[in-house]
């Protein structure tokens, strides 16, 4: 399986690549979004700010959106999940628009939301195959989908209940960082990658 991790130029992707590389996949860091289309799975990582990442993806936005909507598996992590949506309060620029909705600031006094948080009401098959009860978060923004049916799990920070996981076709997004969520999180990430498109 050929896995491309899109590098927005905002941080070190090697820990994520190491978490994904289980020996059965070919994992590459890709700075060219168009080149990433020649993959079996695209991973949108969780490092950086929405505006900067949106600008980096802009030249390939339509091609990426059409490919993912057409069935190319995609896994978005934290910021990567947010990029699957239309737009964000965090910064200018358009997301990929794979999932209808927008990203807004968490309704909380303590931001950013950093640390371990419970995963509530998981309904996705990935949770049955690789159970994950708590996960590591580092976010100040959360996705607000137009259609609640895309949400496959929830989490709560202060009084704000927000999607922990969404799925639309072969596109899946998680607001938490599975690669930083201990052994169970890495196993869950592997399940997402292996199960992409199924």
Short mmCIF file of the C-alpha atoms (twelve columns), coordinates in Angstrom:
data_MODEL
# 
_entry.id   MODEL 
# 
loop_
_atom_site.group_PDB 
_atom_site.id 
_atom_site.type_symbol 
_atom_site.label_atom_id 
_atom_site.label_alt_id 
_atom_site.label_comp_id 
_atom_site.label_asym_id 
_atom_site.label_seq_id 
_atom_site.Cartn_x 
_atom_site.Cartn_y 
_atom_site.Cartn_z 
_atom_site.pdbx_PDB_model_num 
ATOM 1   C CA . UNK A 1   0.000   0.000  0.000  1 
ATOM 2   C CA . UNK A 2   1.386   3.398  -1.026 1 
ATOM 3   C CA . UNK A 3   0.713   6.026  1.648  1 
ATOM 4   C CA . UNK A 4   1.485   9.707  1.043  1 
ATOM 5   C CA . UNK A 5   1.656   12.105 3.983  1 
ATOM 6   C CA . UNK A 6   1.175   15.659 2.751  1 
ATOM 7   C CA . UNK A 7   3.851   17.946 4.175  1 
ATOM 8   C CA . UNK A 8   2.502   21.509 4.510  1 
ATOM 9   C CA . UNK A 9   5.964   22.748 5.525  1 
ATOM 10  C CA . UNK A 10  4.885   23.351 9.113  1 
ATOM 11  C CA . UNK A 11  6.584   20.690 11.177 1 
ATOM 12  C CA . UNK A 12  8.266   17.336 11.613 1 
ATOM 13  C CA . UNK A 13  6.261   14.543 9.986  1 
ATOM 14  C CA . UNK A 14  8.686   11.739 10.804 1 
ATOM 15  C CA . UNK A 15  6.929   10.588 14.006 1 
ATOM 16  C CA . UNK A 16  3.676   10.222 12.066 1 
ATOM 17  C CA . UNK A 17  5.446   8.371  9.248  1 
ATOM 18  C CA . UNK A 18  7.035   6.028  11.782 1 
ATOM 19  C CA . UNK A 19  3.652   5.336  13.409 1 
ATOM 20  C CA . UNK A 20  2.110   4.483  10.023 1 
ATOM 21  C CA . UNK A 21  4.991   2.383  8.701  1 
ATOM 22  C CA . UNK A 22  4.246   -1.128 9.934  1 
ATOM 23  C CA . UNK A 23  6.351   -2.808 7.260  1 
ATOM 24  C CA . UNK A 24  3.421   -3.534 4.961  1 
ATOM 25  C CA . UNK A 25  3.146   -0.012 3.531  1 
ATOM 26  C CA . UNK A 26  5.338   2.284  1.505  1 
ATOM 27  C CA . UNK A 27  5.161   5.627  3.325  1 
ATOM 28  C CA . UNK A 28  6.443   8.858  1.789  1 
ATOM 29  C CA . UNK A 29  6.389   12.510 2.789  1 
ATOM 30  C CA . UNK A 30  5.049   14.531 -0.135 1 
ATOM 31  C CA . UNK A 31  5.328   18.310 -0.505 1 
ATOM 32  C CA . UNK A 32  3.535   18.321 -3.880 1 
ATOM 33  C CA . UNK A 33  -0.215  17.742 -3.370 1 
ATOM 34  C CA . UNK A 34  -0.660  16.739 -7.024 1 
ATOM 35  C CA . UNK A 35  2.008   14.034 -6.708 1 
ATOM 36  C CA . UNK A 36  0.168   12.655 -3.662 1 
ATOM 37  C CA . UNK A 37  -2.720  11.709 -5.937 1 
ATOM 38  C CA . UNK A 38  -0.584  8.794  -7.121 1 
ATOM 39  C CA . UNK A 39  -1.142  6.939  -3.844 1 
ATOM 40  C CA . UNK A 40  -3.403  4.330  -2.336 1 
ATOM 41  C CA . UNK A 41  -4.035  6.509  0.740  1 
ATOM 42  C CA . UNK A 42  -3.469  10.219 1.394  1 
ATOM 43  C CA . UNK A 43  -2.824  11.365 4.958  1 
ATOM 44  C CA . UNK A 44  -3.464  14.996 5.917  1 
ATOM 45  C CA . UNK A 45  -1.393  15.473 9.092  1 
ATOM 46  C CA . UNK A 46  -2.227  17.561 12.127 1 
ATOM 47  C CA . UNK A 47  0.657   20.023 12.160 1 
ATOM 48  C CA . UNK A 48  0.294   23.715 11.308 1 
ATOM 49  C CA . UNK A 49  -2.383  26.364 10.936 1 
ATOM 50  C CA . UNK A 50  -5.427  26.224 8.668  1 
ATOM 51  C CA . UNK A 51  -4.612  29.302 6.560  1 
ATOM 52  C CA . UNK A 52  -1.059  28.234 5.782  1 
ATOM 53  C CA . UNK A 53  -2.054  24.649 4.971  1 
ATOM 54  C CA . UNK A 54  -4.986  25.828 2.817  1 
ATOM 55  C CA . UNK A 55  -2.604  28.015 0.778  1 
ATOM 56  C CA . UNK A 56  -0.245  25.066 0.257  1 
ATOM 57  C CA . UNK A 57  -3.127  22.875 -0.938 1 
ATOM 58  C CA . UNK A 58  -4.822  25.587 -3.037 1 
ATOM 59  C CA . UNK A 59  -3.179  24.747 -6.413 1 
ATOM 60  C CA . UNK A 60  -4.395  21.140 -6.110 1 
ATOM 61  C CA . UNK A 61  -7.608  21.791 -4.172 1 
ATOM 62  C CA . UNK A 62  -10.044 20.843 -6.935 1 
ATOM 63  C CA . UNK A 63  -8.052  17.774 -7.996 1 
ATOM 64  C CA . UNK A 64  -7.709  16.561 -4.398 1 
ATOM 65  C CA . UNK A 65  -11.391 17.142 -3.611 1 
ATOM 66  C CA . UNK A 66  -12.529 15.373 -6.772 1 
ATOM 67  C CA . UNK A 67  -10.179 12.425 -6.198 1 
ATOM 68  C CA . UNK A 68  -11.256 11.975 -2.576 1 
ATOM 69  C CA . UNK A 69  -14.940 12.365 -3.413 1 
ATOM 70  C CA . UNK A 70  -14.341 9.872  -6.215 1 
ATOM 71  C CA . UNK A 71  -13.110 7.246  -3.761 1 
ATOM 72  C CA . UNK A 72  -9.388  7.895  -3.105 1 
ATOM 73  C CA . UNK A 73  -8.970  7.033  0.597  1 
ATOM 74  C CA . UNK A 74  -7.915  9.923  2.822  1 
ATOM 75  C CA . UNK A 75  -7.164  10.107 6.551  1 
ATOM 76  C CA . UNK A 76  -7.133  13.566 8.157  1 
ATOM 77  C CA . UNK A 77  -5.607  14.085 11.597 1 
ATOM 78  C CA . UNK A 78  -6.431  17.162 13.728 1 
ATOM 79  C CA . UNK A 79  -5.736  20.034 11.284 1 
ATOM 80  C CA . UNK A 80  -5.989  17.433 8.514  1 
ATOM 81  C CA . UNK A 81  -9.547  16.622 9.603  1 
ATOM 82  C CA . UNK A 82  -10.380 20.340 9.565  1 
ATOM 83  C CA . UNK A 83  -9.002  20.674 6.029  1 
ATOM 84  C CA . UNK A 84  -11.628 18.184 4.841  1 
ATOM 85  C CA . UNK A 85  -14.267 20.857 5.606  1 
ATOM 86  C CA . UNK A 86  -15.197 24.021 3.682  1 
ATOM 87  C CA . UNK A 87  -13.587 26.754 5.778  1 
ATOM 88  C CA . UNK A 88  -12.258 27.674 9.218  1 
ATOM 89  C CA . UNK A 89  -12.412 30.612 11.603 1 
ATOM 90  C CA . UNK A 90  -8.716  30.013 12.261 1 
ATOM 91  C CA . UNK A 91  -7.553  31.456 8.969  1 
ATOM 92  C CA . UNK A 92  -8.324  32.533 5.450  1 
ATOM 93  C CA . UNK A 93  -8.495  30.103 2.573  1 
ATOM 94  C CA . UNK A 94  -10.728 27.254 1.547  1 
ATOM 95  C CA . UNK A 95  -10.627 23.731 2.835  1 
ATOM 96  C CA . UNK A 96  -11.048 20.796 0.491  1 
ATOM 97  C CA . UNK A 97  -14.827 20.790 0.865  1 
ATOM 98  C CA . UNK A 98  -15.052 17.004 1.010  1 
ATOM 99  C CA . UNK A 99  -17.357 17.291 4.030  1 
ATOM 100 C CA . UNK A 100 -19.899 20.109 4.248  1 
ATOM 101 C CA . UNK A 101 -19.470 22.372 7.241  1 
ATOM 102 C CA . UNK A 102 -17.038 24.724 8.868  1 
ATOM 103 C CA . UNK A 103 -14.474 24.830 11.633 1 
ATOM 104 C CA . UNK A 104 -15.027 27.122 14.632 1 
ATOM 105 C CA . UNK A 105 -13.186 27.981 17.820 1 
ATOM 106 C CA . UNK A 106 -13.969 25.693 20.738 1 
ATOM 107 C CA . UNK A 107 -16.487 27.177 23.141 1 
ATOM 108 C CA . UNK A 108 -14.214 27.030 26.167 1 
ATOM 109 C CA . UNK A 109 -12.243 29.267 28.529 1 
ATOM 110 C CA . UNK A 110 -9.091  27.120 28.513 1 
ATOM 111 C CA . UNK A 111 -7.507  26.997 25.071 1 
ATOM 112 C CA . UNK A 112 -5.809  25.257 23.535 1 
ATOM 113 C CA . UNK A 113 -7.402  21.983 24.592 1 
ATOM 114 C CA . UNK A 114 -4.332  19.853 25.292 1 
ATOM 115 C CA . UNK A 115 -4.221  16.437 26.877 1 
ATOM 116 C CA . UNK A 116 -6.050  13.145 27.209 1 
ATOM 117 C CA . UNK A 117 -9.798  13.156 26.609 1 
ATOM 118 C CA . UNK A 118 -12.440 10.432 26.513 1 
ATOM 119 C CA . UNK A 119 -13.860 9.248  23.199 1 
ATOM 120 C CA . UNK A 120 -17.665 9.163  23.529 1 
ATOM 121 C CA . UNK A 121 -20.291 7.251  21.535 1 
ATOM 122 C CA . UNK A 122 -17.935 5.628  19.012 1 
ATOM 123 C CA . UNK A 123 -19.940 4.108  16.162 1 
ATOM 124 C CA . UNK A 124 -17.264 3.498  13.524 1 
ATOM 125 C CA . UNK A 125 -16.080 -0.046 12.813 1 
ATOM 126 C CA . UNK A 126 -12.470 1.080  13.344 1 
ATOM 127 C CA . UNK A 127 -13.192 1.401  17.072 1 
ATOM 128 C CA . UNK A 128 -14.415 -2.194 17.207 1 
ATOM 129 C CA . UNK A 129 -11.316 -3.486 15.424 1 
ATOM 130 C CA . UNK A 130 -8.866  -1.325 17.412 1 
ATOM 131 C CA . UNK A 131 -10.531 -0.090 20.630 1 
ATOM 132 C CA . UNK A 132 -9.586  3.423  21.736 1 
ATOM 133 C CA . UNK A 133 -11.271 4.926  24.815 1 
ATOM 134 C CA . UNK A 134 -9.122  8.012  25.389 1 
ATOM 135 C CA . UNK A 135 -6.924  9.973  23.009 1 
ATOM 136 C CA . UNK A 136 -4.460  12.843 23.011 1 
ATOM 137 C CA . UNK A 137 -5.732  16.217 21.784 1 
ATOM 138 C CA . UNK A 138 -4.045  19.526 20.944 1 
ATOM 139 C CA . UNK A 139 -6.681  21.795 19.400 1 
ATOM 140 C CA . UNK A 140 -8.379  25.159 19.768 1 
ATOM 141 C CA . UNK A 141 -10.837 24.596 16.925 1 
ATOM 142 C CA . UNK A 142 -13.407 21.927 16.119 1 
ATOM 143 C CA . UNK A 143 -15.358 20.791 13.074 1 
ATOM 144 C CA . UNK A 144 -19.072 21.552 12.794 1 
ATOM 145 C CA . UNK A 145 -20.480 19.370 10.004 1 
ATOM 146 C CA . UNK A 146 -23.681 20.372 8.259  1 
ATOM 147 C CA . UNK A 147 -24.883 16.753 8.405  1 
ATOM 148 C CA . UNK A 148 -24.576 15.160 11.871 1 
ATOM 149 C CA . UNK A 149 -24.655 11.693 10.277 1 
ATOM 150 C CA . UNK A 150 -20.978 11.959 9.294  1 
ATOM 151 C CA . UNK A 151 -19.923 12.023 12.967 1 
ATOM 152 C CA . UNK A 152 -18.653 8.645  14.203 1 
ATOM 153 C CA . UNK A 153 -17.467 9.659  17.701 1 
ATOM 154 C CA . UNK A 154 -17.562 12.656 20.038 1 
ATOM 155 C CA . UNK A 155 -15.453 14.306 22.732 1 
ATOM 156 C CA . UNK A 156 -16.120 17.094 25.233 1 
ATOM 157 C CA . UNK A 157 -13.930 19.996 26.361 1 
ATOM 158 C CA . UNK A 158 -15.510 22.103 29.098 1 
ATOM 159 C CA . UNK A 159 -19.089 22.646 27.788 1 
ATOM 160 C CA . UNK A 160 -18.371 22.038 24.106 1 
ATOM 161 C CA . UNK A 161 -19.230 18.638 22.633 1 
ATOM 162 C CA . UNK A 162 -17.460 18.301 19.291 1 
ATOM 163 C CA . UNK A 163 -16.792 15.582 16.703 1 
ATOM 164 C CA . UNK A 164 -13.853 13.344 17.547 1 
ATOM 165 C CA . UNK A 165 -14.214 11.444 14.272 1 
ATOM 166 C CA . UNK A 166 -16.034 11.946 10.990 1 
ATOM 167 C CA . UNK A 167 -16.385 9.736  7.936  1 
ATOM 168 C CA . UNK A 168 -17.702 10.578 4.470  1 
ATOM 169 C CA . UNK A 169 -17.207 7.819  1.920  1 
ATOM 170 C CA . UNK A 170 -13.510 6.903  1.950  1 
ATOM 171 C CA . UNK A 171 -12.541 10.110 3.762  1 
ATOM 172 C CA . UNK A 172 -12.088 9.846  7.514  1 
ATOM 173 C CA . UNK A 173 -10.980 12.511 9.962  1 
ATOM 174 C CA . UNK A 174 -10.011 12.387 13.622 1 
ATOM 175 C CA . UNK A 175 -9.606  15.514 15.753 1 
ATOM 176 C CA . UNK A 176 -7.201  13.778 18.132 1 
ATOM 177 C CA . UNK A 177 -3.643  12.638 17.445 1 
ATOM 178 C CA . UNK A 178 -3.653  8.830  17.272 1 
ATOM 179 C CA . UNK A 179 0.117   8.784  16.692 1 
ATOM 180 C CA . UNK A 180 0.521   10.438 20.120 1 
ATOM 181 C CA . UNK A 181 -2.144  8.353  21.857 1 
ATOM 182 C CA . UNK A 182 0.074   5.556  23.149 1 
ATOM 183 C CA . UNK A 183 0.063   2.028  21.754 1 
ATOM 184 C CA . UNK A 184 -3.727  1.922  21.415 1 
ATOM 185 C CA . UNK A 185 -3.684  5.085  19.326 1 
ATOM 186 C CA . UNK A 186 -0.997  3.772  16.988 1 
ATOM 187 C CA . UNK A 187 -3.000  0.557  16.573 1 
ATOM 188 C CA . UNK A 188 -6.104  2.622  15.805 1 
ATOM 189 C CA . UNK A 189 -4.177  4.680  13.233 1 
ATOM 190 C CA . UNK A 190 -2.995  1.466  11.592 1 
ATOM 191 C CA . UNK A 191 -6.604  0.311  11.417 1 
ATOM 192 C CA . UNK A 192 -7.631  3.561  9.739  1 
ATOM 193 C CA . UNK A 193 -4.865  3.227  7.155  1 
ATOM 194 C CA . UNK A 194 -5.418  -0.480 6.481  1 
ATOM 195 C CA . UNK A 195 -9.171  -0.050 6.457  1 
ATOM 196 C CA . UNK A 196 -9.136  2.983  4.178  1 
ATOM 197 C CA . UNK A 197 -11.488 2.445  1.320  1 
ATOM 198 C CA . UNK A 198 -13.214 -0.540 2.914  1 
# 
